[in-house]
Amino acid sequence: MPTTTDSPPLLGADDVAILAMLAQGLPVGTVARRLAMSERTLRRRTRAICDILGVPAAITAVAWAAKRGLL
């Protein structure tokens, strides 16, 4: 039986959308407005994505997603 470390982290479509916009170089304020959320909420969501992936920063999460063809 596979352990949680054997399976890839699960990202929702919203998480991938956030990473895609950040990958385009859009400022946090612009991404937040496009997703109809506050900048604080976007920062929290981005931190949660990083935690899920086990990476230290949003740029690393973007690289992770790009490497796996999600972006």
Contacts in CASP RR format, 6 or more apart in sequence:
PFRMAT RR
TARGET T0000
AUTHOR 0000-0000-0000
METHOD contacts of the structure
MODEL  1
MPTTTDSPPLLGADDVAILAMLAQGLPVGTVARRLAMSERTLRRRTRAIC
DILGVPAAITAVAWAAKRGLL
8 68 0 8 1.000
9 52 0 8 1.000
9 53 0 8 1.000
9 54 0 8 1.000
10 52 0 8 1.000
11 19 0 8 1.000
11 49 0 8 1.000
11 52 0 8 1.000
11 53 0 8 1.000
11 65 0 8 1.000
11 70 0 8 1.000
14 35 0 8 1.000
14 45 0 8 1.000
15 45 0 8 1.000
15 49 0 8 1.000
15 52 0 8 1.000
16 65 0 8 1.000
16 70 0 8 1.000
16 71 0 8 1.000
17 35 0 8 1.000
18 31 0 8 1.000
18 35 0 8 1.000
18 42 0 8 1.000
18 45 0 8 1.000
18 46 0 8 1.000
18 49 0 8 1.000
19 49 0 8 1.000
19 58 0 8 1.000
19 61 0 8 1.000
19 62 0 8 1.000
19 65 0 8 1.000
19 70 0 8 1.000
19 71 0 8 1.000
20 65 0 8 1.000
20 71 0 8 1.000
21 30 0 8 1.000
21 31 0 8 1.000
21 34 0 8 1.000
21 35 0 8 1.000
22 31 0 8 1.000
22 46 0 8 1.000
22 58 0 8 1.000
22 59 0 8 1.000
22 62 0 8 1.000
23 62 0 8 1.000
23 65 0 8 1.000
23 66 0 8 1.000
23 71 0 8 1.000
26 34 0 8 1.000
28 39 0 8 1.000
28 42 0 8 1.000
28 43 0 8 1.000
29 39 0 8 1.000
29 42 0 8 1.000
31 42 0 8 1.000
32 38 0 8 1.000
32 39 0 8 1.000
32 41 0 8 1.000
32 42 0 8 1.000
35 42 0 8 1.000
37 45 0 8 1.000
46 58 0 8 1.000
46 61 0 8 1.000
49 58 0 8 1.000
49 61 0 8 1.000
50 56 0 8 1.000
50 57 0 8 1.000
50 58 0 8 1.000
50 60 0 8 1.000
50 61 0 8 1.000
53 60 0 8 1.000
53 61 0 8 1.000
53 64 0 8 1.000
55 61 0 8 1.000
55 64 0 8 1.000
62 71 0 8 1.000
65 71 0 8 1.000
END
